[in-house]
Amino acid sequence: MTTVRRAPSRSAISSSRGTGLRQLLGVTDGELRDTDPVPAAPAADGYDDLLSRIDSASSVGESMVKAFNDQTELLRTMDRQRGAAALVDQMTGHLSALEDALNFAVLPSARRPVALALAGASTLAAWQAIDSGAVERAWRHYELAKRAARDAEEPMYLAHAMGEQAYVLCEAGRPALAVDLVRDARRTVGPAGSARLRAWLYAAEAEMCAHAGMPDDCRRALEAAMAVIPPGPEDRDPDMLSIFLNGAHLARWQGNVLALLGEESAVTSLYGALEIMDPTFVRARAGLHSDLAQAHLTRAEYDDAGTHLRQARLLASRTGSVRQRRRVDMLSARL
């Protein structure tokens, strides 16, 4: 009986050739499929591209870092007036450029200023994500901010990122854990932090305590915040540009916290803050009207509460704030 030998199939020939090419070039199946029919050996195993990126990062000097920080400041101003929804793509590109500059910077002298710029930009991006309802993205941005702050050896920026991250925990239904995190933030910075930052951390702790049902701790934290806030109208912290806080802002914050505790005295503090509030803080103004609505609801003053809720809804819609609209809906359900 004659045995008929079959010619090898095209797939077998291709597989055999593929195996030979993989062994010859030292590449995987996926890399082989991505190459041309006659692959060329990779140039210098990618070192040329790596060195190009390192050289590019090493050229990031003071002027480039200033440009990064100026871009963050512009995005912060736009966010304050227009809201976060329209800035997602710009913020993503900004963070990507900063991360690239940091990832390929070698020496600490080159890394620290870029890391500091990234820490500030990441906390802004995280707060914008909270406002947009993207809580997981917010969490990841805060983790990035903390890593960058550690790289920059800047405990103030680390403490601020931790304090803001506590809001994610609180709004996720873990206020007690949020209290622990913001207290850890205070311990992280200690007395080395600026007075304005320490006041901010105490006020954040008070708010977390109010949500956690810890009224005594809440009042102690408020008193501590009032004791350390610098006097005068200046609200920008020169050492922490993401902090806007003065006595007037703190009075508004106190009113918000007292409203959370159900205290009728909150109304007086909140109206005082409304009279002097900077009109460019559109989203914050929406929050203040929500605070007033909550305070009036506590006093069973439903007409006044409804007036402030309508104003809060209008401002929240203008900025596209998912977080503020959610709060307005919750308060409206109590009317």
N, C-alpha and C positions, 0 to 999 in steps of 0.2 A: 504493500500500500504506500502510495507516494504521499509524503508530508508536504503540505503547502505552507510555505513561510509567508506570513503577512507582513507587509511593509509597515514600519512603525507609524503610528498616527501623528498628525501635526501637533497635537497637544503633548504627546510624549516627547517629540523632538524639541518642542518649545520648553517643556519642563527640564529636559536634559541640558539644553543650552542655558536656561535660567540658572540651574544649579552651578554650572561651570562659571557663569558670569559672577554669581554671588561669591563663589570661592575666590575668584580672581580679584574682584574689586573690594571684597570685604564689606558688602552692603546687605541690607535686609530685603525681603520680598517687596515690602512697601516702597522702599527707596529705589529699588530696581524698576518698579512699575512707573515711578515718577520721572525716570530718566528718559533720554532720547533712545531710539532704537540702537544706536551705537554709543553707549554712555562714555563720557569722559571722566577720568579720575578727578575727584574733588581737589580743588587747589588748596594745598597746605592744610587739609583737614579742617577748614573753617577758621584757622588762626588769623588769616588776613582780615576777615570780617570782624572777629573779636577785637583785634588790636585797633581796627578803625573805630569801633565803638568806644573803646577805652580812651583813645586819643581824643575823640570828640567830647567825651565826658570830662576829661582833664582840662579842656579849654573853657569849661563853664566857670567863669569868674564872677566877680562882684556885680558887674553890669547885667549878666545873664540871670543871676539869682534875683536881682532887683526887678528884672522884667517878669520873672515868675511871680514874685510877690505882688507886683502891680496888677498882674492878671487876676490873681486871687482877690485883690481888693476890688477890682472892677466887678467880678462875679458876685462878690458879697453885696456891693451896692445895688446891683441889678436884682439880686435875690430879695433884698429888703423891700424893694419898691414894686417888683413885678411878680415875685414868687419863684419857686424852684422849677415848676413844670417846663418852662421854656428854655431851661439852661442845662438840661441833662447831657446833651451831646457835647456842649462846650466844656462842661465840668469833667466829663469822661476823658476828653482829649487832653485837657490840662493835667489831670492826674497821670495819664499815660506818659506824657512828656517828662514830668517830674520823676516818675518811677524809673524811666529809662536812664535819666541823668544820674540817679542815685545808684542803680544796679551796676553801672559800669564805671563809677567813680572809685578809685583805688585807695588813696590815702585819706586819713581822717580829716585833714585840713580841707580836702575837696568835698568830702561826704557831709560834714556837719552842716554847712549852710544850706545845702540842697535838702538834706533830711529835715531841717527845721522848716523850710518852705513847704515840703510835702506834708509835714504834720499839720500845719495851719490850713492847707488846702483840703486835706482829708477830713478834718473835723467839719469844715464848711460843707463839703460834699455829703457827709453823713447826716448833718442836720437837715439838709435839703431832701435827702432820701426819707427821713422821718416825716417831713412835711408832706411828701408825696405818697406816703403810705407804703414805701418799699423798705420794710423793716430789716429784712435779711441783708439787703445792700447796705443799709445804714450800719448794721453790726460789723460787716466786713470792712467798711471804710474806717470805723473806729479802731478796729484791730490794726489796720494799716497805719493810722495816725499814731497809735501807741508804739508800734515798732519803729516808726520814723523818729518819734520823740526820744526813744531810748538810744537810737543811733546818733542823734544830735546831742545826747547827754543834756537834755533840757527837761528837768522834772516838772516845771510849770506847765509845759505843753502836754506832758504825760498825764498830769493830774486833771487838766481841763478835759482831755479826751475821755478819761475815766468818768469824770463827773457827768459829761453829756451822755455817755453810753448808759448810765444809770436810767436815763429816760426811756431807753428802749426796753429795759427790764420792767420798769414801772408800767408802761403802756401795754406790755405783754402779760400783765397780771401778776408780776413778782415784785411788789413794792418793798417787801422786807429785804430781799436780795439787793434791790437798788439802794436801799439805805446803807447796807454793808459796803457796797462798791464805792459810793460817794465818800463814806468815812475813810475807806482805804485810800482814796484819792487825796484826802486832806492829810493823812499820815505820810503819803508819798512826797508831798511838797514841803510839809512841815512849816517852820517859821521862815524858810527861805523864799516862799512865794510872796508876790506883791500883795499889798493890803486889799487891792481891788479883787484879785483872784481869790483870796481867802474869804472875802465877803461873799463872792459868787458861790463858792463851794458850800459855805454855811447856809445860804439861801436855798441852794439846790437840795441840801440835806433836809432842811425844813419842809420843802415841798414833798420829798419822798416820804418823810415821817407822817405828814398829813394823810397821804394816800395809804400808808401802812397802818393807820389807826393808832398813832403814837403821839397824842397831843402834847404831852409834857416835853418830850424830846423835841417836838416841832417848835414849841415856844422858846426853848433854850437855844436852839439853832438860830432862830430869828433874832433873838437878843444879841447873840454873838456876831451875826452879820451886821447889825446896826452899830455895834461897838467898834468894828474895824473899818467900815466903809470910809474912804477919805472924804473930807468936806469939800464943798464947792460944786459948781455945775459940770466940771469936766467929767466925761464918762468913758473916754477911751483909755485903756491901759497901755502905756507905751511899751511895756514888756510882754504884753499878750494882746495883740491887735484884734483878736476875735472876741475880746471881752468889752462889752459896752455896759457900764454900771456906775451909777452915782446915787445920791440919796433919793432923788425923785424916782428913778427906776426901781430902787429897792423898796420904796413905799408902795409902788404898784405891785411888786412881787409879794410884799407882805399882805396886801389886800387880797391877792389871789389865794395865798395860803390860808388866810383867815376865813375866806369864803369856803374853802375846802373843808375847814373845821366846822363850818356852820355858824360862825360868829357874826352877829348883826353889825358889829363895828367895822366890818370890812368895807362897807359902802363908802364911808368917809374917806378912807385911804385911796380907794379906787377913783373916786371923782376928783380928788386932788391930783392924782397921776394923769388923769385924762386931760385936765386943763393945761398941763405943761408938756405933754408928750410931743416929741418930734413927729410931724405929720408924714415924714418920709418912711417911717417904720410902719408900713401899711399892714403887714401880717401881724406884727405885735399889737397894732391897734385893734385888729379883729379879735385877738386874744383878750385884750382889755375889755372890750364890749361883752365878750362871753363871761369874763369874770364878774362884770357888773350884773349881767343877767342872773348868774348863779347867786350872787349876793342878794338880789331882790327876791329871787325865788325862796331863799331862806327866810325872808321876812314876809312871805306871802304877798308880795307886791307884784302881782302878775302883769298888770298893764306896763309898768316900767320894765319888767323883765322882757316882755314881748318887744318893746321898742329897741332895746339893746340887742336882742337876738336878731332882729331884722337887719340892723346895722352890721352886726358881726357876720351874718350870712353874705351880705353884699360885699364886704371887704374880703372875706374868704374866697368868694367866687372870683373876685378881681385877681387875686394872687394864685388861684388854682390850688389852694391849700386843702388837701384831703384831710389832714389832721384837724384843722379848724372846723371844716364842714361836719366832720364826724361829731365833734364836741357840740356844735350848734344843734345837730339833730337830737343828741342825747338830752340836751337841756330843753329843747322844744317839746319833747315828749312829756315833760313835767308840767307844762302849761295847762 
